[in-house]
Amino acid sequence: MIDKTKTSLVSFYVGDKNFTSDVSALQYFTKNLTQDLRMDFNFSLGDDWSTEPEQELEYYRQQMCAYIENTYHNITVAYSGGTDSETMIDAFKRRGTRQLTLLHLTNSVSAETEERQRLEQDMKERIQYKHADAIKNLGWKFRIGTRWEVGSSAQTERSITDGKFTAWNPDVDFLNQWYEEKPTSGIVPRYDQKRAGCVVYGKEKPEIGIENGWWVARYMSSMFETPFGFSDEVDDVYFFVNSACTNLPKKISWLKAKAIEKIFLRDNILPTERNANDASLFSSPYYAEINRATGFQALSEFLNTNASKVWGWWMHKHKAKIKTVHKETNNKSILIGKYFDEVLVKTIDNRFLDLKHKMVSGIRSKSYKLFPVSDLLTSRIKEHVKNQDALKKLRKTREKLDTITGVNSSEVLTKNKKHSKL
């Protein structure tokens, strides 16, 4: 057997002090607000992203496929059929990679619901149609709906209290997640015990923002849940964020930023930080369009949407159903809510909390500068600011006149509009 040491994808820092969870880092930062707060990858992605990689996106995807194929013999893909994992296996299929295991995990609670069963049946049928060639010619094995046992509410409480998770939102708030699992022996096949094995995750598309007139790429702690605890003999490999091919996340970032800039120009959207961030999220109305521009394609049109994401309508309905039929899951939900209200609200600066939804805003990585916002968009924001300044001056003039005359000009204007025949 090959002995391997598992390392996490990200770490959190307050100054020089290291933390393994975003909550622990934010609690410490709240007491040390003058120090630097950041999330770092546990490898370098390079500092200069201001030049777009010259090759097509597929070239860099194939570089990652080659690295994985040449490094590991037992290759398992953490498969959901979503945009990340489906895009990944399509690249492996074009390369002709043999003997992949596509592992789709379902926790023992979700597995009993009609919604999950229908989704998995649909996935099986689509896989048989789309990937029949890989199953026949490349020896691929799809394991859809492989079950794992969730922990009890007592186990969840211990894990939360001890900070044994990576990020609050995708681990704790998103019920029955991998950080609390009871590992099942043999869940990852090793058909050659003497050669290295890995589980490949699709992590993760960058967030795009605007900072000081530049489009930037960055990542958030909420993107990275704790990986499944398979075995120390199996490496965790992240396909889209990896030091083996740093040009892959750079290329995706450039394509995504250019797609968002195109949308802003087309739909007359102001290039503000908030608008850029909103367009970049799963909940964005441009989610599918941006995925197409960056070369991501799911197994089905349903999985192409954000319905099964944390904020999606399907996932919202699914979580509500589970809490009504499974007492332990409902107990976990109550426990998590209490811990948020009684501990996090008191120990984390509330600017980092979403009090309504009981979520943590998370911690960002460094920002990677890509390219300047276009002159046309910049001129729009200048014109917008100019118009806003003119409105402020007009309001001040009216308020001054109202003080002198004793007449409410806004009220007069409203009455005139009502009686106007135009």
Contacts in CASP RR format, 6 or more apart in sequence:
PFRMAT RR
TARGET T0000
AUTHOR 0000-0000-0000
METHOD contacts of the structure
MODEL  1
MIDKTKTSLVSFYVGDKNFTSDVSALQYFTKNLTQDLRMDFNFSLGDDWS
TEPEQELEYYRQQMCAYIENTYHNITVAYSGGTDSETMIDAFKRRGTRQL
TLLHLTNSVSAETEERQRLEQDMKERIQYKHADAIKNLGWKFRIGTRWEV
GSSAQTERSITDGKFTAWNPDVDFLNQWYEEKPTSGIVPRYDQKRAGCVV
YGKEKPEIGIENGWWVARYMSSMFETPFGFSDEVDDVYFFVNSACTNLPK
KISWLKAKAIEKIFLRDNILPTERNANDASLFSSPYYAEINRATGFQALS
EFLNTNASKVWGWWMHKHKAKIKTVHKETNNKSILIGKYFDEVLVKTIDN
RFLDLKHKMVSGIRSKSYKLFPVSDLLTSRIKEHVKNQDALKKLRKTREK
LDTITGVNSSEVLTKNKKHSKL
1 193 0 8 1.000
1 233 0 8 1.000
2 194 0 8 1.000
2 195 0 8 1.000
2 196 0 8 1.000
2 197 0 8 1.000
2 233 0 8 1.000
3 232 0 8 1.000
3 233 0 8 1.000
4 196 0 8 1.000
4 232 0 8 1.000
4 233 0 8 1.000
4 234 0 8 1.000
4 235 0 8 1.000
5 232 0 8 1.000
6 232 0 8 1.000
6 235 0 8 1.000
6 236 0 8 1.000
7 42 0 8 1.000
8 20 0 8 1.000
8 42 0 8 1.000
8 166 0 8 1.000
9 41 0 8 1.000
9 42 0 8 1.000
9 203 0 8 1.000
9 224 0 8 1.000
9 227 0 8 1.000
9 236 0 8 1.000
9 238 0 8 1.000
9 241 0 8 1.000
10 39 0 8 1.000
10 40 0 8 1.000
10 41 0 8 1.000
10 42 0 8 1.000
10 166 0 8 1.000
10 219 0 8 1.000
10 221 0 8 1.000
10 224 0 8 1.000
10 365 0 8 1.000
11 18 0 8 1.000
11 19 0 8 1.000
11 20 0 8 1.000
11 39 0 8 1.000
11 40 0 8 1.000
11 42 0 8 1.000
12 18 0 8 1.000
12 19 0 8 1.000
12 20 0 8 1.000
12 21 0 8 1.000
12 22 0 8 1.000
12 24 0 8 1.000
12 25 0 8 1.000
12 37 0 8 1.000
12 38 0 8 1.000
12 39 0 8 1.000
12 40 0 8 1.000
12 221 0 8 1.000
12 363 0 8 1.000
13 19 0 8 1.000
13 25 0 8 1.000
13 36 0 8 1.000
13 37 0 8 1.000
13 38 0 8 1.000
13 39 0 8 1.000
13 40 0 8 1.000
14 25 0 8 1.000
14 28 0 8 1.000
14 29 0 8 1.000
14 32 0 8 1.000
14 35 0 8 1.000
14 36 0 8 1.000
14 37 0 8 1.000
15 32 0 8 1.000
15 35 0 8 1.000
15 36 0 8 1.000
15 37 0 8 1.000
17 28 0 8 1.000
19 25 0 8 1.000
19 28 0 8 1.000
20 163 0 8 1.000
20 166 0 8 1.000
21 163 0 8 1.000
21 164 0 8 1.000
21 165 0 8 1.000
21 166 0 8 1.000
21 167 0 8 1.000
21 168 0 8 1.000
22 39 0 8 1.000
22 166 0 8 1.000
22 167 0 8 1.000
22 168 0 8 1.000
22 221 0 8 1.000
22 222 0 8 1.000
22 360 0 8 1.000
22 362 0 8 1.000
22 363 0 8 1.000
23 163 0 8 1.000
23 165 0 8 1.000
23 168 0 8 1.000
23 344 0 8 1.000
23 348 0 8 1.000
23 360 0 8 1.000
24 163 0 8 1.000
25 37 0 8 1.000
25 363 0 8 1.000
26 37 0 8 1.000
26 348 0 8 1.000
26 349 0 8 1.000
26 352 0 8 1.000
26 360 0 8 1.000
26 362 0 8 1.000
26 363 0 8 1.000
27 347 0 8 1.000
27 348 0 8 1.000
29 35 0 8 1.000
29 37 0 8 1.000
29 349 0 8 1.000
30 347 0 8 1.000
30 348 0 8 1.000
30 349 0 8 1.000
33 349 0 8 1.000
37 363 0 8 1.000
38 363 0 8 1.000
38 364 0 8 1.000
38 365 0 8 1.000
38 366 0 8 1.000
39 219 0 8 1.000
39 220 0 8 1.000
39 221 0 8 1.000
39 363 0 8 1.000
39 364 0 8 1.000
39 365 0 8 1.000
40 365 0 8 1.000
40 366 0 8 1.000
41 219 0 8 1.000
41 241 0 8 1.000
41 365 0 8 1.000
43 242 0 8 1.000
43 243 0 8 1.000
44 243 0 8 1.000
44 246 0 8 1.000
45 241 0 8 1.000
45 243 0 8 1.000
45 246 0 8 1.000
45 249 0 8 1.000
45 250 0 8 1.000
45 368 0 8 1.000
46 246 0 8 1.000
47 368 0 8 1.000
49 217 0 8 1.000
49 250 0 8 1.000
49 253 0 8 1.000
49 254 0 8 1.000
49 368 0 8 1.000
49 369 0 8 1.000
49 370 0 8 1.000
50 369 0 8 1.000
50 370 0 8 1.000
50 371 0 8 1.000
52 250 0 8 1.000
52 251 0 8 1.000
52 254 0 8 1.000
52 370 0 8 1.000
52 371 0 8 1.000
53 60 0 8 1.000
53 247 0 8 1.000
53 250 0 8 1.000
53 251 0 8 1.000
53 254 0 8 1.000
55 247 0 8 1.000
55 251 0 8 1.000
57 251 0 8 1.000
57 252 0 8 1.000
57 255 0 8 1.000
57 294 0 8 1.000
57 295 0 8 1.000
58 91 0 8 1.000
58 94 0 8 1.000
60 245 0 8 1.000
60 247 0 8 1.000
60 248 0 8 1.000
60 251 0 8 1.000
61 87 0 8 1.000
61 88 0 8 1.000
61 91 0 8 1.000
61 248 0 8 1.000
62 91 0 8 1.000
62 94 0 8 1.000
62 95 0 8 1.000
63 244 0 8 1.000
63 245 0 8 1.000
63 247 0 8 1.000
63 248 0 8 1.000
64 91 0 8 1.000
64 239 0 8 1.000
64 240 0 8 1.000
64 242 0 8 1.000
64 244 0 8 1.000
64 245 0 8 1.000
64 248 0 8 1.000
65 91 0 8 1.000
65 92 0 8 1.000
65 95 0 8 1.000
65 97 0 8 1.000
66 95 0 8 1.000
67 242 0 8 1.000
67 244 0 8 1.000
67 245 0 8 1.000
68 75 0 8 1.000
68 198 0 8 1.000
68 200 0 8 1.000
68 237 0 8 1.000
68 239 0 8 1.000
69 75 0 8 1.000
69 95 0 8 1.000
69 97 0 8 1.000
71 196 0 8 1.000
71 198 0 8 1.000
72 195 0 8 1.000
72 196 0 8 1.000
72 197 0 8 1.000
72 198 0 8 1.000
72 235 0 8 1.000
72 237 0 8 1.000
73 192 0 8 1.000
73 195 0 8 1.000
73 196 0 8 1.000
73 197 0 8 1.000
74 188 0 8 1.000
74 189 0 8 1.000
74 190 0 8 1.000
74 191 0 8 1.000
74 192 0 8 1.000
74 195 0 8 1.000
74 196 0 8 1.000
74 197 0 8 1.000
74 198 0 8 1.000
74 234 0 8 1.000
75 97 0 8 1.000
75 99 0 8 1.000
75 100 0 8 1.000
75 101 0 8 1.000
75 197 0 8 1.000
75 198 0 8 1.000
75 200 0 8 1.000
76 100 0 8 1.000
76 101 0 8 1.000
76 102 0 8 1.000
76 103 0 8 1.000
76 188 0 8 1.000
76 189 0 8 1.000
76 197 0 8 1.000
76 198 0 8 1.000
76 199 0 8 1.000
76 200 0 8 1.000
76 234 0 8 1.000
77 85 0 8 1.000
77 88 0 8 1.000
77 89 0 8 1.000
77 92 0 8 1.000
77 100 0 8 1.000
77 101 0 8 1.000
77 102 0 8 1.000
77 103 0 8 1.000
77 199 0 8 1.000
77 200 0 8 1.000
78 85 0 8 1.000
78 103 0 8 1.000
78 105 0 8 1.000
78 199 0 8 1.000
78 200 0 8 1.000
78 201 0 8 1.000
78 202 0 8 1.000
78 227 0 8 1.000
78 228 0 8 1.000
79 85 0 8 1.000
79 89 0 8 1.000
79 102 0 8 1.000
79 103 0 8 1.000
79 104 0 8 1.000
79 142 0 8 1.000
80 104 0 8 1.000
80 303 0 8 1.000
81 104 0 8 1.000
81 123 0 8 1.000
81 298 0 8 1.000
81 299 0 8 1.000
81 300 0 8 1.000
81 303 0 8 1.000
82 298 0 8 1.000
82 299 0 8 1.000
82 303 0 8 1.000
82 304 0 8 1.000
82 308 0 8 1.000
83 291 0 8 1.000
83 296 0 8 1.000
83 297 0 8 1.000
83 298 0 8 1.000
83 303 0 8 1.000
83 304 0 8 1.000
84 202 0 8 1.000
84 203 0 8 1.000
84 204 0 8 1.000
84 205 0 8 1.000
84 239 0 8 1.000
84 240 0 8 1.000
84 296 0 8 1.000
85 202 0 8 1.000
86 297 0 8 1.000
86 298 0 8 1.000
86 299 0 8 1.000
86 303 0 8 1.000
87 295 0 8 1.000
87 296 0 8 1.000
87 297 0 8 1.000
88 200 0 8 1.000
88 202 0 8 1.000
88 239 0 8 1.000
89 100 0 8 1.000
89 102 0 8 1.000
89 131 0 8 1.000
89 134 0 8 1.000
90 297 0 8 1.000
92 100 0 8 1.000
93 131 0 8 1.000
93 133 0 8 1.000
93 134 0 8 1.000
93 138 0 8 1.000
96 138 0 8 1.000
97 138 0 8 1.000
98 138 0 8 1.000
98 139 0 8 1.000
99 138 0 8 1.000
99 139 0 8 1.000
99 140 0 8 1.000
99 191 0 8 1.000
100 134 0 8 1.000
100 138 0 8 1.000
100 139 0 8 1.000
100 140 0 8 1.000
100 141 0 8 1.000
101 140 0 8 1.000
101 141 0 8 1.000
101 143 0 8 1.000
101 188 0 8 1.000
101 189 0 8 1.000
102 140 0 8 1.000
102 141 0 8 1.000
102 142 0 8 1.000
102 143 0 8 1.000
103 143 0 8 1.000
103 146 0 8 1.000
103 187 0 8 1.000
103 188 0 8 1.000
103 199 0 8 1.000
104 120 0 8 1.000
104 123 0 8 1.000
104 142 0 8 1.000
104 143 0 8 1.000
104 144 0 8 1.000
104 145 0 8 1.000
104 146 0 8 1.000
105 145 0 8 1.000
105 146 0 8 1.000
105 147 0 8 1.000
105 148 0 8 1.000
105 228 0 8 1.000
106 116 0 8 1.000
106 120 0 8 1.000
106 145 0 8 1.000
106 146 0 8 1.000
106 147 0 8 1.000
106 148 0 8 1.000
107 147 0 8 1.000
107 148 0 8 1.000
107 149 0 8 1.000
107 150 0 8 1.000
107 176 0 8 1.000
107 181 0 8 1.000
108 147 0 8 1.000
108 148 0 8 1.000
108 149 0 8 1.000
108 150 0 8 1.000
109 150 0 8 1.000
109 176 0 8 1.000
109 322 0 8 1.000
109 326 0 8 1.000
109 328 0 8 1.000
109 329 0 8 1.000
110 116 0 8 1.000
110 176 0 8 1.000
110 318 0 8 1.000
110 322 0 8 1.000
111 117 0 8 1.000
111 145 0 8 1.000
111 147 0 8 1.000
112 325 0 8 1.000
113 318 0 8 1.000
113 321 0 8 1.000
113 322 0 8 1.000
113 325 0 8 1.000
115 314 0 8 1.000
115 317 0 8 1.000
115 318 0 8 1.000
115 321 0 8 1.000
116 318 0 8 1.000
119 308 0 8 1.000
120 144 0 8 1.000
120 145 0 8 1.000
122 300 0 8 1.000
122 302 0 8 1.000
123 144 0 8 1.000
123 299 0 8 1.000
123 300 0 8 1.000
124 142 0 8 1.000
124 144 0 8 1.000
126 299 0 8 1.000
126 300 0 8 1.000
127 142 0 8 1.000
127 144 0 8 1.000
127 299 0 8 1.000
128 135 0 8 1.000
130 299 0 8 1.000
131 140 0 8 1.000
131 142 0 8 1.000
134 140 0 8 1.000
135 141 0 8 1.000
135 142 0 8 1.000
141 189 0 8 1.000
146 187 0 8 1.000
148 181 0 8 1.000
148 182 0 8 1.000
148 183 0 8 1.000
148 184 0 8 1.000
148 187 0 8 1.000
148 228 0 8 1.000
149 181 0 8 1.000
149 182 0 8 1.000
149 184 0 8 1.000
150 176 0 8 1.000
150 180 0 8 1.000
150 181 0 8 1.000
150 182 0 8 1.000
150 328 0 8 1.000
150 329 0 8 1.000
151 176 0 8 1.000
151 180 0 8 1.000
151 181 0 8 1.000
151 182 0 8 1.000
151 328 0 8 1.000
152 328 0 8 1.000
153 328 0 8 1.000
153 331 0 8 1.000
153 332 0 8 1.000
153 335 0 8 1.000
155 180 0 8 1.000
156 172 0 8 1.000
156 180 0 8 1.000
156 332 0 8 1.000
156 335 0 8 1.000
156 336 0 8 1.000
157 335 0 8 1.000
157 339 0 8 1.000
158 164 0 8 1.000
159 165 0 8 1.000
159 179 0 8 1.000
159 180 0 8 1.000
160 172 0 8 1.000
160 335 0 8 1.000
160 336 0 8 1.000
160 339 0 8 1.000
161 339 0 8 1.000
164 179 0 8 1.000
165 171 0 8 1.000
165 172 0 8 1.000
165 179 0 8 1.000
165 226 0 8 1.000
166 179 0 8 1.000
166 221 0 8 1.000
166 224 0 8 1.000
166 225 0 8 1.000
166 226 0 8 1.000
167 221 0 8 1.000
167 222 0 8 1.000
167 223 0 8 1.000
167 224 0 8 1.000
167 225 0 8 1.000
167 360 0 8 1.000
167 362 0 8 1.000
168 222 0 8 1.000
168 344 0 8 1.000
168 359 0 8 1.000
168 360 0 8 1.000
168 362 0 8 1.000
169 221 0 8 1.000
169 222 0 8 1.000
169 310 0 8 1.000
169 359 0 8 1.000
169 360 0 8 1.000
169 362 0 8 1.000
170 177 0 8 1.000
170 222 0 8 1.000
170 223 0 8 1.000
170 224 0 8 1.000
170 225 0 8 1.000
170 310 0 8 1.000
171 177 0 8 1.000
171 178 0 8 1.000
171 179 0 8 1.000
171 225 0 8 1.000
171 226 0 8 1.000
172 179 0 8 1.000
172 336 0 8 1.000
173 310 0 8 1.000
173 336 0 8 1.000
173 358 0 8 1.000
173 359 0 8 1.000
173 360 0 8 1.000
174 225 0 8 1.000
174 310 0 8 1.000
175 319 0 8 1.000
175 322 0 8 1.000
175 323 0 8 1.000
175 329 0 8 1.000
175 332 0 8 1.000
175 333 0 8 1.000
175 336 0 8 1.000
176 322 0 8 1.000
176 329 0 8 1.000
176 332 0 8 1.000
177 225 0 8 1.000
177 226 0 8 1.000
178 225 0 8 1.000
178 226 0 8 1.000
178 227 0 8 1.000
178 228 0 8 1.000
178 229 0 8 1.000
179 225 0 8 1.000
179 226 0 8 1.000
181 228 0 8 1.000
181 229 0 8 1.000
183 228 0 8 1.000
183 229 0 8 1.000
183 230 0 8 1.000
183 231 0 8 1.000
186 231 0 8 1.000
187 230 0 8 1.000
188 199 0 8 1.000
188 230 0 8 1.000
188 231 0 8 1.000
188 234 0 8 1.000
190 197 0 8 1.000
190 233 0 8 1.000
190 234 0 8 1.000
196 235 0 8 1.000
197 233 0 8 1.000
197 234 0 8 1.000
197 235 0 8 1.000
198 234 0 8 1.000
198 235 0 8 1.000
198 236 0 8 1.000
198 237 0 8 1.000
199 227 0 8 1.000
199 228 0 8 1.000
199 230 0 8 1.000
199 234 0 8 1.000
199 235 0 8 1.000
199 236 0 8 1.000
199 237 0 8 1.000
200 237 0 8 1.000
200 238 0 8 1.000
200 239 0 8 1.000
201 227 0 8 1.000
201 236 0 8 1.000
201 237 0 8 1.000
201 238 0 8 1.000
201 239 0 8 1.000
202 238 0 8 1.000
202 239 0 8 1.000
202 240 0 8 1.000
203 223 0 8 1.000
203 224 0 8 1.000
203 238 0 8 1.000
203 239 0 8 1.000
203 240 0 8 1.000
203 241 0 8 1.000
204 219 0 8 1.000
204 223 0 8 1.000
204 224 0 8 1.000
204 238 0 8 1.000
204 240 0 8 1.000
204 241 0 8 1.000
205 240 0 8 1.000
205 252 0 8 1.000
205 256 0 8 1.000
205 294 0 8 1.000
205 296 0 8 1.000
206 217 0 8 1.000
206 218 0 8 1.000
206 219 0 8 1.000
206 249 0 8 1.000
206 252 0 8 1.000
206 253 0 8 1.000
206 256 0 8 1.000
207 217 0 8 1.000
207 218 0 8 1.000
207 219 0 8 1.000
207 220 0 8 1.000
207 223 0 8 1.000
207 277 0 8 1.000
207 280 0 8 1.000
207 281 0 8 1.000
208 215 0 8 1.000
208 216 0 8 1.000
208 217 0 8 1.000
208 253 0 8 1.000
208 256 0 8 1.000
208 257 0 8 1.000
208 260 0 8 1.000
208 276 0 8 1.000
208 277 0 8 1.000
208 279 0 8 1.000
208 280 0 8 1.000
209 215 0 8 1.000
209 216 0 8 1.000
209 217 0 8 1.000
209 218 0 8 1.000
209 257 0 8 1.000
209 273 0 8 1.000
209 276 0 8 1.000
209 277 0 8 1.000
209 280 0 8 1.000
209 367 0 8 1.000
210 216 0 8 1.000
210 271 0 8 1.000
210 272 0 8 1.000
210 273 0 8 1.000
210 276 0 8 1.000
210 373 0 8 1.000
211 273 0 8 1.000
211 367 0 8 1.000
211 369 0 8 1.000
213 271 0 8 1.000
213 372 0 8 1.000
213 373 0 8 1.000
213 378 0 8 1.000
214 369 0 8 1.000
214 370 0 8 1.000
214 371 0 8 1.000
214 372 0 8 1.000
214 373 0 8 1.000
215 257 0 8 1.000
215 260 0 8 1.000
215 261 0 8 1.000
215 276 0 8 1.000
215 369 0 8 1.000
215 370 0 8 1.000
215 371 0 8 1.000
215 372 0 8 1.000
215 373 0 8 1.000
216 367 0 8 1.000
216 368 0 8 1.000
216 369 0 8 1.000
216 370 0 8 1.000
217 249 0 8 1.000
217 250 0 8 1.000
217 253 0 8 1.000
217 256 0 8 1.000
217 257 0 8 1.000
217 367 0 8 1.000
217 368 0 8 1.000
217 370 0 8 1.000
218 364 0 8 1.000
218 365 0 8 1.000
218 366 0 8 1.000
218 367 0 8 1.000
218 368 0 8 1.000
219 241 0 8 1.000
219 364 0 8 1.000
219 365 0 8 1.000
220 362 0 8 1.000
220 363 0 8 1.000
220 364 0 8 1.000
220 365 0 8 1.000
221 362 0 8 1.000
221 363 0 8 1.000
221 364 0 8 1.000
222 360 0 8 1.000
222 362 0 8 1.000
227 236 0 8 1.000
239 248 0 8 1.000
240 248 0 8 1.000
240 249 0 8 1.000
240 252 0 8 1.000
241 249 0 8 1.000
242 248 0 8 1.000
250 368 0 8 1.000
252 294 0 8 1.000
253 368 0 8 1.000
253 370 0 8 1.000
254 370 0 8 1.000
254 371 0 8 1.000
255 293 0 8 1.000
255 294 0 8 1.000
255 295 0 8 1.000
256 280 0 8 1.000
256 290 0 8 1.000
256 293 0 8 1.000
256 294 0 8 1.000
257 370 0 8 1.000
257 371 0 8 1.000
258 293 0 8 1.000
259 289 0 8 1.000
259 290 0 8 1.000
259 293 0 8 1.000
259 294 0 8 1.000
260 276 0 8 1.000
260 279 0 8 1.000
260 280 0 8 1.000
260 286 0 8 1.000
260 290 0 8 1.000
261 271 0 8 1.000
261 373 0 8 1.000
261 374 0 8 1.000
261 377 0 8 1.000
262 293 0 8 1.000
263 269 0 8 1.000
263 279 0 8 1.000
263 286 0 8 1.000
263 289 0 8 1.000
263 290 0 8 1.000
264 270 0 8 1.000
264 271 0 8 1.000
264 275 0 8 1.000
264 279 0 8 1.000
264 377 0 8 1.000
265 374 0 8 1.000
265 376 0 8 1.000
265 377 0 8 1.000
268 380 0 8 1.000
269 275 0 8 1.000
269 279 0 8 1.000
270 377 0 8 1.000
270 380 0 8 1.000
270 381 0 8 1.000
270 384 0 8 1.000
271 373 0 8 1.000
271 377 0 8 1.000
271 378 0 8 1.000
271 380 0 8 1.000
271 381 0 8 1.000
272 381 0 8 1.000
278 284 0 8 1.000
279 286 0 8 1.000
279 290 0 8 1.000
280 290 0 8 1.000
281 287 0 8 1.000
282 306 0 8 1.000
282 309 0 8 1.000
282 310 0 8 1.000
282 311 0 8 1.000
282 312 0 8 1.000
283 306 0 8 1.000
283 309 0 8 1.000
283 311 0 8 1.000
283 312 0 8 1.000
284 290 0 8 1.000
287 305 0 8 1.000
287 306 0 8 1.000
288 304 0 8 1.000
288 305 0 8 1.000
291 297 0 8 1.000
291 304 0 8 1.000
297 304 0 8 1.000
298 304 0 8 1.000
302 308 0 8 1.000
302 314 0 8 1.000
306 312 0 8 1.000
307 313 0 8 1.000
307 314 0 8 1.000
307 315 0 8 1.000
308 314 0 8 1.000
308 315 0 8 1.000
309 315 0 8 1.000
322 329 0 8 1.000
323 329 0 8 1.000
323 330 0 8 1.000
323 333 0 8 1.000
324 330 0 8 1.000
336 358 0 8 1.000
337 358 0 8 1.000
340 358 0 8 1.000
341 358 0 8 1.000
344 353 0 8 1.000
344 360 0 8 1.000
345 353 0 8 1.000
345 355 0 8 1.000
348 360 0 8 1.000
351 361 0 8 1.000
352 360 0 8 1.000
352 361 0 8 1.000
352 362 0 8 1.000
353 359 0 8 1.000
353 360 0 8 1.000
353 361 0 8 1.000
354 360 0 8 1.000
354 361 0 8 1.000
398 409 0 8 1.000
398 410 0 8 1.000
401 407 0 8 1.000
401 409 0 8 1.000
402 408 0 8 1.000
402 409 0 8 1.000
END
